[in-house]
Amino acid sequence: MFKLGLTGSIGMGKTTTASIFSALGCDVWDADAAVHRLYAKGGAAVAPMSGAFSQVIEEGAVSRAQLRSLISADPLALKSIEKIVHPLLVQDRADFVAGSQSDILVFDIPLLFETGGDANMDGVACVWTTAEVQQERVMQRGTMSMEQLEVIRAKQLPTHEKRDRSDFVIITDTIEHARVQVQNVLTEIRQRMTNA
């Protein structure tokens, strides 16, 4: 079993690339989706978060909007939140690995390098496009301003550093081109596994 970390900055095409890996038979663990599961009604994070920060609970779930407000008002709260959520994420990921059937597991983690998660992977693939295309994609979503994009970019490792530290770079200029590159990555990994 090969653990492939999939990373890339916002608007680089990571979600689309993850879906290509999935379509080609890889089991994919999505860090953002896991957090959503933990925060949803009945999710594993709801009770501990309720005990620590009751103001972020709305209708039996953790409200992301309330979380953002809390962190803005009290930046130190983030460390406490991470202490609650991180072990739950680790468990969610372990459960995923235990239940997986594919030879290559893909871990879609936006802040893979920033959190040191690359140390747990057998290899890393970084999705990439130009800064212009990235900006265009994010602005087309209509969910954030240019200023918000810049704040996110500032928190993430520069794209060229992610590329330099990755074993594979997948250019996401078109879906067809990305699919060919994903197939090449899978072929190369399977050759490595055969020769190991």
N, C-alpha and C positions, 0 to 999 in steps of 0.2 A: 504494500500500500504506500503510495507516494502522496505526501501532503504539499500541495501547491498553494502558496499565498498569492492572492490576486489583489493588487492595490493600484492606486492612481488617484489623482486629485479630482475634486468636484468637476463634473462636466466633461470628463475625459473619455467616457464611454464604458465605464466599469460594469454597470448594470447590464448593458447590452452584451458585453463580452462574457459576463458570468452566465447569461442565458444561452450563449453559444456553447460554452463548456457543458452546460446541462443538457442541451439538445444532442450533444455528441457523447452522452452517456456518463458524464462525471456527476457525482453527488456534490452539491454545492451548499456550503454553510455561509449564510449572509449575516454578518455581525449586526447590521442595522435592523434586519428583520428579527433577529434574536432579541435585541433590546425592546422592540415593539411587543414581542410576545411576553417578555418579562414585565412590561409596564401595563399590559392590557388587563382588563377585569379578570380576576382569577390567576393572574401571572405571579410568578415566584417573587418578584420585587415589590409587589403592592404592600404586603404586610410589614416587611422591615422598613420600607420607605414611610409608611403611615406612622410607624412608631417614632421615626427620626424627624420627619418633616410632614406633619399632618396636613399642612396648608397646600401641598402639591397633589393631594388626592381629590379627584372629582368623579362622582358616580362609580366608585369602586375601582378606579384605574388611576395610574400616575399620569398627570397632565403635563405634557412637554412644555406647554406655554407657561404653566406655573413654575416648572423647573427652571426655565430660562429666566423668569422674573427673580426667582430665589437666588440663582447664581449671579445675576447682575447686581442684586442688592448685597449679596454676601459671597464674594469670590471664594472664600475659604470653605463654603458648603460643598463645593465641587469635590474636594478630597473625601469628605464623608460619604457623598453619593457614590463615588468610585469604590470606596471600601465595601459598600453594600452590593453594588451591581457587578463589580469585577468577578468575585467568586461565583456568582450565579451564571455569568457568561461562560466562565471556564467550565462549569458543570454542563451547561447547554451544549457547548462544543464537544465535550467528552461523550455526551449522550449521542450526538450526531455521529461521531467516529464509530462508536460501538454498534450503531444501527446501520452503518453504510455497507454497501455491497460492491461499489466500484473500485477499480485498482488505483485510480487517481482521484483524490479528494481535493476539491477547490475551496479555499477559505477566502471569501470576499470580505476584506477588512480594509476600510479606507485609511486608517491610521496605523497600518501594519508596522512600518519602520518607527514611527513616532512613539509607539507603545512597546517596542522591542519584541513584537510578536513574530518577526521574521526568524528569531532564534529557534522557534518551534516548528519551522517549516523545512521541507527537504529542498525547496526551491521557491523562487518568487518570480511572478510575472507582473510587469507594470504596464498598464494601458496608457497610451499617450496620443495627444494631438497637439496642434499649435495653440498658443495662448489665445489667438484670435478666434479659433473655432470653439475653444473652451468657453470663452466669454459669450459668444453667440448662442451656444447651446443653453447655458445657464440663464441668459436673459430671455430666451424663447419660452422657458418654463413659466415665467411670469410670477415666480414665487419669492424673488429677492431682488434687492437693488444692487447697483454696482458697488456701493459702499459695503454692503453685506458680503458680497463676493470677495472683496479685498480683505475683509476681516478673516474670512475662512482661509483664503490663500496664505495669509500671514501666519496662521496657526499650523499650516501643513508644511512638511519638508518641501523645499523647492523641487519642482518636477525633474530637473536635470539630475539632482541627487538621487531621487527615487529610481530614475532610469539607470544611473551608473551602478547602483547597488543591487539591481535586479539581474536574474539569470536570463530572463526573456523580456523583450519589449514588444508589445502588440500595438501597432499604429492603427487608430480607429477612424481613419479618414472616410472609409465606407464599410458597411456591414459585410460586404463580400470579401473585402481585403482582410478584415478582422477575422472572418471565418477561416480563410486560408491559413492565416498565421496561427490561429488556435489549433487547427489540425496539425500544423508543423510542430507546434509545442508538444502536443500529445504524442506524436510520432517519436520525437526526440526523447521525451521522458520514458516512453515504453522501451526504446532501444537501450537507454541507460539501465532500466530495471532488468532487462534481459541479460545485459553484460555484467551486472553487479555480482 
